[in-house]
């Protein structure tokens, strides 16, 4: 479980997060939603340990995140940032192998258990048939799954994702979200920053709606993603319909 307690943070004196408190439990998907600049990515970077709060703290299974070594964090947290890049045109197999670095011994030798972990990650993301393909030859959806496989090869307890469906068509968005749902069902704690309110409504267990660095609504999607709450965060009107398939959210411009 990941817990943020009263997290506040500022860039160059400009507040970005202001007293944020939430938790991400095993087996659930927490969606961080809100307008640009609301603090979603900054909060995700705090949950991953990349940033340290100016006030408050983040805990992983009741241990302060910043008391753990980078190696221990990499074993327990898988992180996929928005628009990830490898820096080199690795093959898919070589890329996913990078996820095993935190588990290698002092000699850095790749063992049978490391190979097995890579194969499991490739299978979970549905790209076992792409192992010898260079990254430059992959589609956007295939690349996203490849970087997700890197995080899964770490065999983490929690998975943090920044806009996992950005720049993907509808089919690939749904493929990624179904993979994420399966990972949460297997026991991972998942937190994701996401712009698509309908995907958040369909897949999240709980939603944190952020506005100007604060959580203005927190809970199940049907309680959080209401027209009144959404209007507080976004400069728009919202129509929310509840049907047999879940929530459907339509944003409308405010009248002049």
C-alpha distance (Angstrom), angle and dihedral (degrees) to the residues before:
residue distance angle dihedral
X1 . . .
X2 3.79 . .
X3 3.80 117.9 .
X4 3.79 129.1 -173.0
X5 3.80 114.9 -164.1
X6 3.79 120.1 -168.0
X7 3.80 94.1 -31.2
X8 3.80 114.5 -173.6
X9 3.80 126.5 174.0
X10 3.80 138.9 167.0
X11 3.80 135.1 -166.7
X12 3.83 111.0 -140.8
X13 3.79 90.1 -20.9
X14 3.81 94.9 -49.3
X15 3.84 109.6 120.3
X16 3.81 114.3 -123.7
X17 3.82 101.3 165.1
X18 3.79 123.2 29.0
X19 3.81 118.3 -169.2
X20 3.80 98.2 -37.3
X21 3.80 116.4 -177.1
X22 3.80 125.1 179.2
X23 3.79 142.3 127.2
X24 3.79 134.8 -138.9
X25 3.79 113.3 -153.0
X26 3.76 130.2 -160.0
X27 3.79 112.2 -87.9
X28 3.78 96.9 23.3
X29 3.80 138.4 98.6
X30 3.79 116.3 -137.4
X31 3.81 114.6 -164.9
X32 3.80 119.8 -154.8
X33 3.80 107.9 -153.6
X34 3.77 134.6 171.3
X35 3.80 142.2 107.4
X36 3.78 124.2 -57.6
X37 3.78 110.0 -72.2
X38 3.80 94.3 23.3
X39 3.81 92.5 118.9
X40 3.81 103.2 -101.1
X41 3.80 97.9 131.7
X42 3.80 92.7 39.0
X43 3.80 90.3 52.8
X44 3.80 90.7 48.3
X45 3.82 89.9 52.0
X46 3.79 89.1 53.0
X47 3.80 91.3 50.5
X48 3.81 88.9 52.4
X49 3.81 94.8 47.3
X50 3.81 94.6 -115.7
X51 3.79 89.4 118.9
X52 3.81 128.8 36.2
X53 3.81 118.8 -140.8
X54 3.78 119.4 -113.8
X55 3.80 85.5 -145.1
X56 3.79 130.2 11.2
X57 3.79 127.9 21.9
X58 3.80 144.3 -108.5
X59 3.79 121.3 -134.4
X60 3.79 132.7 -162.6
X61 3.80 109.4 -157.8
X62 3.83 88.4 -21.1
X63 3.82 93.8 -51.8
X64 3.78 117.9 116.1
X65 3.79 105.5 -108.1
X66 3.79 92.0 -134.9
X67 3.79 92.9 55.1
X68 3.81 88.9 66.3
X69 3.80 123.7 85.7
X70 3.82 119.1 -114.9
X71 3.82 88.4 -111.2
X72 3.81 92.5 53.5
X73 3.80 91.1 46.6
X74 3.81 90.8 51.1
X75 3.80 89.8 52.6
X76 3.78 93.2 51.8
X77 3.82 104.5 32.7
X78 3.79 127.0 53.8
X79 3.81 114.4 -162.0
X80 3.82 129.1 -170.0
X81 3.78 112.8 -175.9
X82 3.78 125.7 -156.5
X83 3.80 112.7 -80.2
X84 3.82 95.0 -0.4
X85 3.80 119.8 -156.6
X86 3.79 130.3 -164.8
X87 3.80 97.0 -155.8
X88 3.82 90.5 -133.1
X89 3.79 132.7 57.4
X90 3.81 94.8 -108.1
X91 3.76 122.9 173.6
X92 3.79 112.9 -109.3
X93 3.80 90.9 -105.5
X94 3.81 93.8 51.6
X95 3.80 90.6 46.7
X96 3.81 94.2 51.8
X97 3.80 90.2 46.1
X98 3.82 86.7 67.3
X99 3.77 88.0 71.0
X100 3.80 89.8 68.4
X101 3.82 95.9 58.7
X102 3.84 94.1 97.4
X103 3.81 89.4 55.7
X104 3.80 99.4 47.8
X105 3.77 119.7 109.0
X106 3.79 126.3 -119.0
X107 3.80 92.1 -79.1
X108 3.79 91.5 51.5
X109 3.78 93.2 -130.7
X110 3.78 119.2 162.7
X111 3.82 108.6 -124.9
X112 3.80 135.4 -165.2
X113 3.80 91.1 -98.2
X114 3.81 89.5 53.8
X115 3.79 91.7 52.0
X116 3.81 89.6 48.2
X117 3.82 90.8 51.8
X118 3.81 91.1 51.2
X119 3.80 91.3 49.7
X120 3.82 91.3 49.7
X121 3.81 91.1 50.4
X122 3.80 91.5 49.7
X123 3.79 91.1 48.7
X124 3.81 93.6 47.8
X125 3.79 90.9 53.5
X126 3.81 94.1 42.6
X127 3.80 97.5 -120.4
X128 3.81 102.3 110.4
X129 3.79 88.3 121.2
X130 3.81 93.2 57.9
X131 3.80 99.8 59.7
X132 3.82 96.4 117.9
X133 3.81 96.4 41.3
X134 3.83 117.6 108.4
X135 3.79 114.3 -123.3
X136 3.81 90.8 -116.9
X137 3.81 90.2 65.6
X138 3.81 96.2 53.8
X139 3.78 128.0 100.3
X140 3.80 119.7 -120.5
X141 3.79 92.1 -98.3
X142 3.80 92.6 47.9
X143 3.81 91.5 49.9
X144 3.79 91.3 50.2
X145 3.79 90.7 52.0
X146 3.80 90.9 47.2
X147 3.80 92.5 55.9
X148 3.78 90.0 44.3
X149 3.81 87.4 54.1
X150 3.83 89.7 54.9
X151 3.80 89.5 58.3
X152 3.81 92.0 46.0
X153 3.81 92.0 50.2
X154 3.81 85.6 64.2
X155 3.82 86.6 65.5
X156 3.81 90.9 -136.0
X157 3.78 129.9 -174.6
X158 3.80 91.8 -139.3
X159 3.79 135.2 30.1
X160 3.82 124.7 -151.2
X161 3.79 118.7 -166.2
X162 3.80 130.1 -174.7
X163 3.81 111.1 -154.8
X164 3.84 95.3 -30.6
X165 3.83 92.6 -177.2
X166 3.81 100.3 43.8
X167 3.83 116.0 133.9
X168 3.82 91.9 7.0
X169 3.80 126.9 122.6
X170 3.81 119.5 -117.3
X171 3.81 94.9 -94.5
X172 3.81 93.6 52.3
X173 3.79 91.7 42.9
X174 3.79 90.1 57.4
X175 3.81 92.2 45.0
X176 3.81 91.0 54.4
X177 3.80 92.5 45.5
X178 3.80 92.3 50.0
X179 3.81 89.5 52.1
X180 3.80 89.7 50.5
X181 3.80 91.3 48.7
X182 3.79 90.0 52.1
X183 3.80 91.7 49.8
X184 3.79 91.6 52.5
X185 3.81 90.1 47.7
X186 3.82 88.2 54.9
X187 3.82 89.6 58.7
X188 3.81 106.7 -89.6
X189 3.78 120.2 137.0
X190 3.81 106.1 -128.2
X191 3.81 128.8 -165.8
X192 3.78 121.2 176.8
X193 3.77 136.1 177.5
X194 3.79 107.3 -140.3
X195 3.80 137.0 170.2
X196 3.80 98.1 -160.5
X197 3.79 105.5 90.9
X198 3.79 93.3 -169.5
X199 3.80 92.4 55.2
X200 3.80 89.3 47.8
X201 3.79 89.9 51.0
X202 3.81 92.7 48.0
X203 3.80 99.9 45.4
X204 3.80 111.1 21.6
X205 3.78 123.2 96.6
X206 3.79 90.0 -159.1
X207 3.79 133.4 6.7
X208 3.81 130.9 -147.3
X209 3.80 110.4 -157.1
X210 3.81 109.7 -157.7
X211 3.79 129.6 -162.2
X212 3.82 124.5 173.0
X213 3.79 92.6 -15.1
X214 3.79 96.8 -49.7
X215 3.78 132.8 99.7
X216 3.80 105.3 -118.3
X217 3.82 95.1 177.8
X218 3.81 132.1 16.6
X219 3.78 130.9 178.5
X220 3.83 142.7 60.2
X221 3.82 114.3 -9.0
X222 3.81 94.4 -108.6
X223 3.82 90.4 55.4
X224 3.80 96.7 40.6
X225 3.79 105.5 37.9
X226 3.80 97.3 61.0
X227 3.80 124.5 139.0
X228 3.81 90.9 -111.0
X229 3.81 94.6 49.9
X230 3.79 94.3 43.8
X231 3.80 91.9 49.4
X232 3.81 89.2 55.3
X233 3.79 90.4 58.4
X234 3.80 103.9 33.5
X235 3.80 130.8 47.4
X236 3.80 91.5 -122.3
X237 3.79 145.3 78.5
X238 3.78 119.8 -107.8
X239 3.76 136.8 -150.9
X240 3.81 112.7 -160.4
X241 3.78 119.9 -171.4
X242 3.78 124.5 -171.7
X243 3.80 116.4 -151.5
X244 3.81 141.0 152.6
X245 3.83 90.2 -75.5
X246 3.82 92.9 51.6
X247 3.80 130.1 -107.2
X248 3.79 125.1 -8.5
X249 3.81 115.5 -163.7
X250 3.79 124.6 -162.7
X251 3.81 121.4 -175.3
X252 3.80 118.0 -149.1
X253 3.82 129.3 -172.7
X254 3.77 117.0 -106.5
X255 3.80 113.7 -106.1
X256 3.82 114.3 -98.5
